[in-house]
Amino acid sequence: MTSFFPKGSKVRFDAGFLRERVRDWWEGVSNNLGSPTIEAMTWSEFVTRFRADFASVVDMQQLAREFLDRRQTTKTVAEITAKLREIALLVPQYAADEDMRNTRYHDMLRYDIREFVSFSACPTLDDMISRAQEWEIDLEHIGKRKA
């Protein structure tokens, strides 16, 4: 949505969606820096400030570990996909390109789903997600028929 706003308005617009403690933090930053500085702030500068105050090195290491170690157990494909996307936003260095995201996603899936989700049949992450969701549904139906 913010792509429709002029470059100098992106930070101010997105800041309007902050809540509770983070909103209070941003109001303090805005008051300290002043309107001209906020208007000139780039998204990268905002993220740097945000991470300095809310995401310590230890927090970022923990998120990276969670991203790399995550496996689907009892969660659905939709739940594991949402979590992958959420963490990937916070540790973009581990999801920097499509191949990396595809590999990470494929490794996260349960074996009984992963064996039917091949890289050759799924050139994009969205293809892989769709295929995984289809197999999850098929496996549920097979399980119900056996019961």
Chimera marker file (.cmm) of the C-alpha trace (Angstrom):
<marker_set name="trace">
<marker id="1" x="0.000" y="0.000" z="0.000" r="1" g="1" b="0" radius="0.5"/>
<marker id="2" x="2.827" y="2.404" z="0.806" r="1" g="1" b="0" radius="0.5"/>
<marker id="3" x="4.079" y="2.239" z="-2.782" r="1" g="1" b="0" radius="0.5"/>
<marker id="4" x="1.327" y="4.751" z="-3.686" r="1" g="1" b="0" radius="0.5"/>
<marker id="5" x="2.817" y="7.407" z="-1.413" r="1" g="1" b="0" radius="0.5"/>
<marker id="6" x="5.662" y="9.779" z="-2.240" r="1" g="1" b="0" radius="0.5"/>
<marker id="7" x="9.063" y="8.559" z="-1.097" r="1" g="1" b="0" radius="0.5"/>
<marker id="8" x="9.224" y="11.003" z="1.808" r="1" g="1" b="0" radius="0.5"/>
<marker id="9" x="5.837" y="9.893" z="3.175" r="1" g="1" b="0" radius="0.5"/>
<marker id="10" x="6.473" y="6.157" z="3.474" r="1" g="1" b="0" radius="0.5"/>
<marker id="11" x="7.876" y="6.207" z="7.020" r="1" g="1" b="0" radius="0.5"/>
<marker id="12" x="5.229" y="8.598" z="8.315" r="1" g="1" b="0" radius="0.5"/>
<marker id="13" x="2.413" y="6.586" z="6.669" r="1" g="1" b="0" radius="0.5"/>
<marker id="14" x="3.643" y="3.192" z="7.900" r="1" g="1" b="0" radius="0.5"/>
<marker id="15" x="4.243" y="4.574" z="11.379" r="1" g="1" b="0" radius="0.5"/>
<marker id="16" x="0.487" y="5.166" z="11.582" r="1" g="1" b="0" radius="0.5"/>
<marker id="17" x="0.040" y="1.383" z="11.838" r="1" g="1" b="0" radius="0.5"/>
<marker id="18" x="2.244" y="0.981" z="14.905" r="1" g="1" b="0" radius="0.5"/>
<marker id="19" x="0.567" y="-0.083" z="18.127" r="1" g="1" b="0" radius="0.5"/>
<marker id="20" x="1.002" y="0.204" z="21.871" r="1" g="1" b="0" radius="0.5"/>
<marker id="21" x="4.629" y="0.207" z="23.044" r="1" g="1" b="0" radius="0.5"/>
<marker id="22" x="6.031" y="0.620" z="19.536" r="1" g="1" b="0" radius="0.5"/>
<marker id="23" x="3.685" y="3.536" z="18.821" r="1" g="1" b="0" radius="0.5"/>
<marker id="24" x="4.819" y="5.223" z="22.040" r="1" g="1" b="0" radius="0.5"/>
<marker id="25" x="8.456" y="4.650" z="21.031" r="1" g="1" b="0" radius="0.5"/>
<marker id="26" x="7.845" y="6.189" z="17.608" r="1" g="1" b="0" radius="0.5"/>
<marker id="27" x="6.118" y="9.224" z="19.092" r="1" g="1" b="0" radius="0.5"/>
<marker id="28" x="9.176" y="9.775" z="21.297" r="1" g="1" b="0" radius="0.5"/>
<marker id="29" x="11.542" y="9.408" z="18.333" r="1" g="1" b="0" radius="0.5"/>
<marker id="30" x="9.413" y="11.776" z="16.237" r="1" g="1" b="0" radius="0.5"/>
<marker id="31" x="9.315" y="14.404" z="18.984" r="1" g="1" b="0" radius="0.5"/>
<marker id="32" x="13.066" y="14.183" z="19.536" r="1" g="1" b="0" radius="0.5"/>
<marker id="33" x="14.033" y="14.337" z="15.868" r="1" g="1" b="0" radius="0.5"/>
<marker id="34" x="11.426" y="16.772" z="14.626" r="1" g="1" b="0" radius="0.5"/>
<marker id="35" x="9.205" y="16.765" z="11.589" r="1" g="1" b="0" radius="0.5"/>
<marker id="36" x="11.828" y="17.732" z="8.932" r="1" g="1" b="0" radius="0.5"/>
<marker id="37" x="14.089" y="14.840" z="9.962" r="1" g="1" b="0" radius="0.5"/>
<marker id="38" x="11.193" y="12.383" z="10.024" r="1" g="1" b="0" radius="0.5"/>
<marker id="39" x="10.055" y="13.518" z="6.564" r="1" g="1" b="0" radius="0.5"/>
<marker id="40" x="13.580" y="12.954" z="5.210" r="1" g="1" b="0" radius="0.5"/>
<marker id="41" x="14.030" y="9.560" z="6.933" r="1" g="1" b="0" radius="0.5"/>
<marker id="42" x="14.381" y="6.590" z="4.619" r="1" g="1" b="0" radius="0.5"/>
<marker id="43" x="12.809" y="3.237" z="5.282" r="1" g="1" b="0" radius="0.5"/>
<marker id="44" x="16.268" y="1.779" z="5.858" r="1" g="1" b="0" radius="0.5"/>
<marker id="45" x="16.994" y="4.396" z="8.524" r="1" g="1" b="0" radius="0.5"/>
<marker id="46" x="13.660" y="3.659" z="10.213" r="1" g="1" b="0" radius="0.5"/>
<marker id="47" x="14.372" y="-0.087" z="10.260" r="1" g="1" b="0" radius="0.5"/>
<marker id="48" x="17.856" y="0.537" z="11.678" r="1" g="1" b="0" radius="0.5"/>
<marker id="49" x="16.414" y="2.655" z="14.514" r="1" g="1" b="0" radius="0.5"/>
<marker id="50" x="13.652" y="0.151" z="15.155" r="1" g="1" b="0" radius="0.5"/>
<marker id="51" x="16.008" y="-2.807" z="15.332" r="1" g="1" b="0" radius="0.5"/>
<marker id="52" x="18.405" y="-0.928" z="17.591" r="1" g="1" b="0" radius="0.5"/>
<marker id="53" x="15.624" y="-0.390" z="20.138" r="1" g="1" b="0" radius="0.5"/>
<marker id="54" x="13.523" y="-3.529" z="19.689" r="1" g="1" b="0" radius="0.5"/>
<marker id="55" x="15.661" y="-6.277" z="18.205" r="1" g="1" b="0" radius="0.5"/>
<marker id="56" x="18.891" y="-6.937" z="20.048" r="1" g="1" b="0" radius="0.5"/>
<marker id="57" x="21.642" y="-9.029" z="18.517" r="1" g="1" b="0" radius="0.5"/>
<marker id="58" x="20.534" y="-11.906" z="20.736" r="1" g="1" b="0" radius="0.5"/>
<marker id="59" x="16.918" y="-11.523" z="19.532" r="1" g="1" b="0" radius="0.5"/>
<marker id="60" x="18.041" y="-11.547" z="15.908" r="1" g="1" b="0" radius="0.5"/>
<marker id="61" x="20.218" y="-14.620" z="16.482" r="1" g="1" b="0" radius="0.5"/>
<marker id="62" x="17.262" y="-16.376" z="18.101" r="1" g="1" b="0" radius="0.5"/>
<marker id="63" x="15.002" y="-15.521" z="15.149" r="1" g="1" b="0" radius="0.5"/>
<marker id="64" x="17.639" y="-16.733" z="12.698" r="1" g="1" b="0" radius="0.5"/>
<marker id="65" x="17.973" y="-19.998" z="14.629" r="1" g="1" b="0" radius="0.5"/>
<marker id="66" x="14.194" y="-20.383" z="14.685" r="1" g="1" b="0" radius="0.5"/>
<marker id="67" x="14.039" y="-19.733" z="10.942" r="1" g="1" b="0" radius="0.5"/>
<marker id="68" x="16.741" y="-22.290" z="10.178" r="1" g="1" b="0" radius="0.5"/>
<marker id="69" x="15.543" y="-24.948" z="12.635" r="1" g="1" b="0" radius="0.5"/>
<marker id="70" x="11.780" y="-24.710" z="12.048" r="1" g="1" b="0" radius="0.5"/>
<marker id="71" x="10.082" y="-27.966" z="11.032" r="1" g="1" b="0" radius="0.5"/>
<marker id="72" x="6.461" y="-28.750" z="10.405" r="1" g="1" b="0" radius="0.5"/>
<marker id="73" x="5.138" y="-31.046" z="13.089" r="1" g="1" b="0" radius="0.5"/>
<marker id="74" x="1.483" y="-30.634" z="14.047" r="1" g="1" b="0" radius="0.5"/>
<marker id="75" x="1.055" y="-27.274" z="12.303" r="1" g="1" b="0" radius="0.5"/>
<marker id="76" x="-0.774" y="-27.073" z="8.988" r="1" g="1" b="0" radius="0.5"/>
<marker id="77" x="0.909" y="-26.007" z="5.775" r="1" g="1" b="0" radius="0.5"/>
<marker id="78" x="-0.880" y="-22.647" z="6.054" r="1" g="1" b="0" radius="0.5"/>
<marker id="79" x="0.418" y="-22.118" z="9.597" r="1" g="1" b="0" radius="0.5"/>
<marker id="80" x="4.002" y="-23.085" z="8.780" r="1" g="1" b="0" radius="0.5"/>
<marker id="81" x="3.892" y="-20.884" z="5.664" r="1" g="1" b="0" radius="0.5"/>
<marker id="82" x="2.661" y="-17.869" z="7.626" r="1" g="1" b="0" radius="0.5"/>
<marker id="83" x="5.389" y="-18.366" z="10.230" r="1" g="1" b="0" radius="0.5"/>
<marker id="84" x="8.069" y="-18.694" z="7.553" r="1" g="1" b="0" radius="0.5"/>
<marker id="85" x="6.963" y="-15.451" z="5.930" r="1" g="1" b="0" radius="0.5"/>
<marker id="86" x="6.808" y="-13.649" z="9.268" r="1" g="1" b="0" radius="0.5"/>
<marker id="87" x="10.289" y="-14.694" z="10.329" r="1" g="1" b="0" radius="0.5"/>
<marker id="88" x="11.708" y="-14.079" z="6.838" r="1" g="1" b="0" radius="0.5"/>
<marker id="89" x="10.676" y="-10.431" z="7.145" r="1" g="1" b="0" radius="0.5"/>
<marker id="90" x="12.653" y="-10.144" z="10.361" r="1" g="1" b="0" radius="0.5"/>
<marker id="91" x="15.772" y="-12.006" z="9.186" r="1" g="1" b="0" radius="0.5"/>
<marker id="92" x="15.869" y="-11.220" z="5.464" r="1" g="1" b="0" radius="0.5"/>
<marker id="93" x="19.490" y="-12.330" z="5.135" r="1" g="1" b="0" radius="0.5"/>
<marker id="94" x="18.259" y="-15.943" z="5.417" r="1" g="1" b="0" radius="0.5"/>
<marker id="95" x="15.542" y="-15.510" z="2.814" r="1" g="1" b="0" radius="0.5"/>
<marker id="96" x="17.398" y="-13.239" z="0.424" r="1" g="1" b="0" radius="0.5"/>
<marker id="97" x="16.586" y="-15.026" z="-2.808" r="1" g="1" b="0" radius="0.5"/>
<marker id="98" x="13.968" y="-17.361" z="-4.238" r="1" g="1" b="0" radius="0.5"/>
<marker id="99" x="16.202" y="-20.458" z="-4.241" r="1" g="1" b="0" radius="0.5"/>
<marker id="100" x="17.098" y="-19.944" z="-0.606" r="1" g="1" b="0" radius="0.5"/>
<marker id="101" x="13.430" y="-19.501" z="0.402" r="1" g="1" b="0" radius="0.5"/>
<marker id="102" x="12.371" y="-22.532" z="-1.638" r="1" g="1" b="0" radius="0.5"/>
<marker id="103" x="15.048" y="-24.714" z="-0.088" r="1" g="1" b="0" radius="0.5"/>
<marker id="104" x="14.214" y="-23.544" z="3.425" r="1" g="1" b="0" radius="0.5"/>
<marker id="105" x="10.479" y="-24.062" z="2.872" r="1" g="1" b="0" radius="0.5"/>
<marker id="106" x="10.972" y="-27.521" z="1.367" r="1" g="1" b="0" radius="0.5"/>
<marker id="107" x="13.141" y="-28.569" z="4.323" r="1" g="1" b="0" radius="0.5"/>
<marker id="108" x="10.488" y="-27.353" z="6.776" r="1" g="1" b="0" radius="0.5"/>
<marker id="109" x="7.725" y="-29.547" z="5.421" r="1" g="1" b="0" radius="0.5"/>
<marker id="110" x="6.781" y="-32.885" z="6.971" r="1" g="1" b="0" radius="0.5"/>
<marker id="111" x="8.315" y="-35.817" z="5.127" r="1" g="1" b="0" radius="0.5"/>
<marker id="112" x="4.956" y="-37.168" z="3.929" r="1" g="1" b="0" radius="0.5"/>
<marker id="113" x="4.269" y="-33.836" z="2.237" r="1" g="1" b="0" radius="0.5"/>
<marker id="114" x="7.839" y="-32.986" z="1.231" r="1" g="1" b="0" radius="0.5"/>
<marker id="115" x="8.240" y="-36.202" z="-0.775" r="1" g="1" b="0" radius="0.5"/>
<marker id="116" x="5.519" y="-34.974" z="-3.186" r="1" g="1" b="0" radius="0.5"/>
<marker id="117" x="6.753" y="-31.378" z="-3.450" r="1" g="1" b="0" radius="0.5"/>
<marker id="118" x="9.708" y="-31.404" z="-5.814" r="1" g="1" b="0" radius="0.5"/>
<marker id="119" x="11.813" y="-28.458" z="-6.884" r="1" g="1" b="0" radius="0.5"/>
<marker id="120" x="11.393" y="-29.383" z="-10.550" r="1" g="1" b="0" radius="0.5"/>
<marker id="121" x="7.586" y="-29.293" z="-10.307" r="1" g="1" b="0" radius="0.5"/>
<marker id="122" x="7.599" y="-26.099" z="-8.218" r="1" g="1" b="0" radius="0.5"/>
<marker id="123" x="9.797" y="-23.385" z="-9.714" r="1" g="1" b="0" radius="0.5"/>
<marker id="124" x="8.508" y="-20.709" z="-7.320" r="1" g="1" b="0" radius="0.5"/>
<marker id="125" x="7.732" y="-20.602" z="-3.628" r="1" g="1" b="0" radius="0.5"/>
<marker id="126" x="4.051" y="-19.980" z="-4.386" r="1" g="1" b="0" radius="0.5"/>
<marker id="127" x="4.002" y="-23.133" z="-6.548" r="1" g="1" b="0" radius="0.5"/>
<marker id="128" x="5.605" y="-25.088" z="-3.722" r="1" g="1" b="0" radius="0.5"/>
<marker id="129" x="3.101" y="-23.767" z="-1.182" r="1" g="1" b="0" radius="0.5"/>
<marker id="130" x="0.148" y="-24.647" z="-3.431" r="1" g="1" b="0" radius="0.5"/>
<marker id="131" x="1.485" y="-28.132" z="-4.043" r="1" g="1" b="0" radius="0.5"/>
<marker id="132" x="2.102" y="-28.672" z="-0.304" r="1" g="1" b="0" radius="0.5"/>
<marker id="133" x="-1.440" y="-27.527" z="0.521" r="1" g="1" b="0" radius="0.5"/>
<marker id="134" x="-2.897" y="-29.872" z="-2.118" r="1" g="1" b="0" radius="0.5"/>
<marker id="135" x="-0.968" y="-32.836" z="-0.725" r="1" g="1" b="0" radius="0.5"/>
<marker id="136" x="-1.945" y="-31.978" z="2.817" r="1" g="1" b="0" radius="0.5"/>
<marker id="137" x="-5.622" y="-32.088" z="1.791" r="1" g="1" b="0" radius="0.5"/>
<marker id="138" x="-5.108" y="-35.336" z="-0.117" r="1" g="1" b="0" radius="0.5"/>
<marker id="139" x="-3.374" y="-36.922" z="2.879" r="1" g="1" b="0" radius="0.5"/>
<marker id="140" x="-6.260" y="-35.881" z="5.142" r="1" g="1" b="0" radius="0.5"/>
<marker id="141" x="-8.754" y="-37.544" z="2.777" r="1" g="1" b="0" radius="0.5"/>
<marker id="142" x="-6.649" y="-40.701" z="2.591" r="1" g="1" b="0" radius="0.5"/>
<marker id="143" x="-6.456" y="-40.788" z="6.394" r="1" g="1" b="0" radius="0.5"/>
<marker id="144" x="-10.226" y="-40.401" z="6.703" r="1" g="1" b="0" radius="0.5"/>
<marker id="145" x="-10.839" y="-43.235" z="4.240" r="1" g="1" b="0" radius="0.5"/>
<marker id="146" x="-8.573" y="-45.544" z="6.209" r="1" g="1" b="0" radius="0.5"/>
<marker id="147" x="-10.301" y="-44.720" z="9.492" r="1" g="1" b="0" radius="0.5"/>
<link id1="1" id2="2" r="1" g="1" b="0" radius="0.2"/>
<link id1="2" id2="3" r="1" g="1" b="0" radius="0.2"/>
<link id1="3" id2="4" r="1" g="1" b="0" radius="0.2"/>
<link id1="4" id2="5" r="1" g="1" b="0" radius="0.2"/>
<link id1="5" id2="6" r="1" g="1" b="0" radius="0.2"/>
<link id1="6" id2="7" r="1" g="1" b="0" radius="0.2"/>
<link id1="7" id2="8" r="1" g="1" b="0" radius="0.2"/>
<link id1="8" id2="9" r="1" g="1" b="0" radius="0.2"/>
<link id1="9" id2="10" r="1" g="1" b="0" radius="0.2"/>
<link id1="10" id2="11" r="1" g="1" b="0" radius="0.2"/>
<link id1="11" id2="12" r="1" g="1" b="0" radius="0.2"/>
<link id1="12" id2="13" r="1" g="1" b="0" radius="0.2"/>
<link id1="13" id2="14" r="1" g="1" b="0" radius="0.2"/>
<link id1="14" id2="15" r="1" g="1" b="0" radius="0.2"/>
<link id1="15" id2="16" r="1" g="1" b="0" radius="0.2"/>
<link id1="16" id2="17" r="1" g="1" b="0" radius="0.2"/>
<link id1="17" id2="18" r="1" g="1" b="0" radius="0.2"/>
<link id1="18" id2="19" r="1" g="1" b="0" radius="0.2"/>
<link id1="19" id2="20" r="1" g="1" b="0" radius="0.2"/>
<link id1="20" id2="21" r="1" g="1" b="0" radius="0.2"/>
<link id1="21" id2="22" r="1" g="1" b="0" radius="0.2"/>
<link id1="22" id2="23" r="1" g="1" b="0" radius="0.2"/>
<link id1="23" id2="24" r="1" g="1" b="0" radius="0.2"/>
<link id1="24" id2="25" r="1" g="1" b="0" radius="0.2"/>
<link id1="25" id2="26" r="1" g="1" b="0" radius="0.2"/>
<link id1="26" id2="27" r="1" g="1" b="0" radius="0.2"/>
<link id1="27" id2="28" r="1" g="1" b="0" radius="0.2"/>
<link id1="28" id2="29" r="1" g="1" b="0" radius="0.2"/>
<link id1="29" id2="30" r="1" g="1" b="0" radius="0.2"/>
<link id1="30" id2="31" r="1" g="1" b="0" radius="0.2"/>
<link id1="31" id2="32" r="1" g="1" b="0" radius="0.2"/>
<link id1="32" id2="33" r="1" g="1" b="0" radius="0.2"/>
<link id1="33" id2="34" r="1" g="1" b="0" radius="0.2"/>
<link id1="34" id2="35" r="1" g="1" b="0" radius="0.2"/>
<link id1="35" id2="36" r="1" g="1" b="0" radius="0.2"/>
<link id1="36" id2="37" r="1" g="1" b="0" radius="0.2"/>
<link id1="37" id2="38" r="1" g="1" b="0" radius="0.2"/>
<link id1="38" id2="39" r="1" g="1" b="0" radius="0.2"/>
<link id1="39" id2="40" r="1" g="1" b="0" radius="0.2"/>
<link id1="40" id2="41" r="1" g="1" b="0" radius="0.2"/>
<link id1="41" id2="42" r="1" g="1" b="0" radius="0.2"/>
<link id1="42" id2="43" r="1" g="1" b="0" radius="0.2"/>
<link id1="43" id2="44" r="1" g="1" b="0" radius="0.2"/>
<link id1="44" id2="45" r="1" g="1" b="0" radius="0.2"/>
<link id1="45" id2="46" r="1" g="1" b="0" radius="0.2"/>
<link id1="46" id2="47" r="1" g="1" b="0" radius="0.2"/>
<link id1="47" id2="48" r="1" g="1" b="0" radius="0.2"/>
<link id1="48" id2="49" r="1" g="1" b="0" radius="0.2"/>
<link id1="49" id2="50" r="1" g="1" b="0" radius="0.2"/>
<link id1="50" id2="51" r="1" g="1" b="0" radius="0.2"/>
<link id1="51" id2="52" r="1" g="1" b="0" radius="0.2"/>
<link id1="52" id2="53" r="1" g="1" b="0" radius="0.2"/>
<link id1="53" id2="54" r="1" g="1" b="0" radius="0.2"/>
<link id1="54" id2="55" r="1" g="1" b="0" radius="0.2"/>
<link id1="55" id2="56" r="1" g="1" b="0" radius="0.2"/>
<link id1="56" id2="57" r="1" g="1" b="0" radius="0.2"/>
<link id1="57" id2="58" r="1" g="1" b="0" radius="0.2"/>
<link id1="58" id2="59" r="1" g="1" b="0" radius="0.2"/>
<link id1="59" id2="60" r="1" g="1" b="0" radius="0.2"/>
<link id1="60" id2="61" r="1" g="1" b="0" radius="0.2"/>
<link id1="61" id2="62" r="1" g="1" b="0" radius="0.2"/>
<link id1="62" id2="63" r="1" g="1" b="0" radius="0.2"/>
<link id1="63" id2="64" r="1" g="1" b="0" radius="0.2"/>
<link id1="64" id2="65" r="1" g="1" b="0" radius="0.2"/>
<link id1="65" id2="66" r="1" g="1" b="0" radius="0.2"/>
<link id1="66" id2="67" r="1" g="1" b="0" radius="0.2"/>
<link id1="67" id2="68" r="1" g="1" b="0" radius="0.2"/>
<link id1="68" id2="69" r="1" g="1" b="0" radius="0.2"/>
<link id1="69" id2="70" r="1" g="1" b="0" radius="0.2"/>
<link id1="70" id2="71" r="1" g="1" b="0" radius="0.2"/>
<link id1="71" id2="72" r="1" g="1" b="0" radius="0.2"/>
<link id1="72" id2="73" r="1" g="1" b="0" radius="0.2"/>
<link id1="73" id2="74" r="1" g="1" b="0" radius="0.2"/>
<link id1="74" id2="75" r="1" g="1" b="0" radius="0.2"/>
<link id1="75" id2="76" r="1" g="1" b="0" radius="0.2"/>
<link id1="76" id2="77" r="1" g="1" b="0" radius="0.2"/>
<link id1="77" id2="78" r="1" g="1" b="0" radius="0.2"/>
<link id1="78" id2="79" r="1" g="1" b="0" radius="0.2"/>
<link id1="79" id2="80" r="1" g="1" b="0" radius="0.2"/>
<link id1="80" id2="81" r="1" g="1" b="0" radius="0.2"/>
<link id1="81" id2="82" r="1" g="1" b="0" radius="0.2"/>
<link id1="82" id2="83" r="1" g="1" b="0" radius="0.2"/>
<link id1="83" id2="84" r="1" g="1" b="0" radius="0.2"/>
<link id1="84" id2="85" r="1" g="1" b="0" radius="0.2"/>
<link id1="85" id2="86" r="1" g="1" b="0" radius="0.2"/>
<link id1="86" id2="87" r="1" g="1" b="0" radius="0.2"/>
<link id1="87" id2="88" r="1" g="1" b="0" radius="0.2"/>
<link id1="88" id2="89" r="1" g="1" b="0" radius="0.2"/>
<link id1="89" id2="90" r="1" g="1" b="0" radius="0.2"/>
<link id1="90" id2="91" r="1" g="1" b="0" radius="0.2"/>
<link id1="91" id2="92" r="1" g="1" b="0" radius="0.2"/>
<link id1="92" id2="93" r="1" g="1" b="0" radius="0.2"/>
<link id1="93" id2="94" r="1" g="1" b="0" radius="0.2"/>
<link id1="94" id2="95" r="1" g="1" b="0" radius="0.2"/>
<link id1="95" id2="96" r="1" g="1" b="0" radius="0.2"/>
<link id1="96" id2="97" r="1" g="1" b="0" radius="0.2"/>
<link id1="97" id2="98" r="1" g="1" b="0" radius="0.2"/>
<link id1="98" id2="99" r="1" g="1" b="0" radius="0.2"/>
<link id1="99" id2="100" r="1" g="1" b="0" radius="0.2"/>
<link id1="100" id2="101" r="1" g="1" b="0" radius="0.2"/>
<link id1="101" id2="102" r="1" g="1" b="0" radius="0.2"/>
<link id1="102" id2="103" r="1" g="1" b="0" radius="0.2"/>
<link id1="103" id2="104" r="1" g="1" b="0" radius="0.2"/>
<link id1="104" id2="105" r="1" g="1" b="0" radius="0.2"/>
<link id1="105" id2="106" r="1" g="1" b="0" radius="0.2"/>
<link id1="106" id2="107" r="1" g="1" b="0" radius="0.2"/>
<link id1="107" id2="108" r="1" g="1" b="0" radius="0.2"/>
<link id1="108" id2="109" r="1" g="1" b="0" radius="0.2"/>
<link id1="109" id2="110" r="1" g="1" b="0" radius="0.2"/>
<link id1="110" id2="111" r="1" g="1" b="0" radius="0.2"/>
<link id1="111" id2="112" r="1" g="1" b="0" radius="0.2"/>
<link id1="112" id2="113" r="1" g="1" b="0" radius="0.2"/>
<link id1="113" id2="114" r="1" g="1" b="0" radius="0.2"/>
<link id1="114" id2="115" r="1" g="1" b="0" radius="0.2"/>
<link id1="115" id2="116" r="1" g="1" b="0" radius="0.2"/>
<link id1="116" id2="117" r="1" g="1" b="0" radius="0.2"/>
<link id1="117" id2="118" r="1" g="1" b="0" radius="0.2"/>
<link id1="118" id2="119" r="1" g="1" b="0" radius="0.2"/>
<link id1="119" id2="120" r="1" g="1" b="0" radius="0.2"/>
<link id1="120" id2="121" r="1" g="1" b="0" radius="0.2"/>
<link id1="121" id2="122" r="1" g="1" b="0" radius="0.2"/>
<link id1="122" id2="123" r="1" g="1" b="0" radius="0.2"/>
<link id1="123" id2="124" r="1" g="1" b="0" radius="0.2"/>
<link id1="124" id2="125" r="1" g="1" b="0" radius="0.2"/>
<link id1="125" id2="126" r="1" g="1" b="0" radius="0.2"/>
<link id1="126" id2="127" r="1" g="1" b="0" radius="0.2"/>
<link id1="127" id2="128" r="1" g="1" b="0" radius="0.2"/>
<link id1="128" id2="129" r="1" g="1" b="0" radius="0.2"/>
<link id1="129" id2="130" r="1" g="1" b="0" radius="0.2"/>
<link id1="130" id2="131" r="1" g="1" b="0" radius="0.2"/>
<link id1="131" id2="132" r="1" g="1" b="0" radius="0.2"/>
<link id1="132" id2="133" r="1" g="1" b="0" radius="0.2"/>
<link id1="133" id2="134" r="1" g="1" b="0" radius="0.2"/>
<link id1="134" id2="135" r="1" g="1" b="0" radius="0.2"/>
<link id1="135" id2="136" r="1" g="1" b="0" radius="0.2"/>
<link id1="136" id2="137" r="1" g="1" b="0" radius="0.2"/>
<link id1="137" id2="138" r="1" g="1" b="0" radius="0.2"/>
<link id1="138" id2="139" r="1" g="1" b="0" radius="0.2"/>
<link id1="139" id2="140" r="1" g="1" b="0" radius="0.2"/>
<link id1="140" id2="141" r="1" g="1" b="0" radius="0.2"/>
<link id1="141" id2="142" r="1" g="1" b="0" radius="0.2"/>
<link id1="142" id2="143" r="1" g="1" b="0" radius="0.2"/>
<link id1="143" id2="144" r="1" g="1" b="0" radius="0.2"/>
<link id1="144" id2="145" r="1" g="1" b="0" radius="0.2"/>
<link id1="145" id2="146" r="1" g="1" b="0" radius="0.2"/>
<link id1="146" id2="147" r="1" g="1" b="0" radius="0.2"/>
</marker_set>
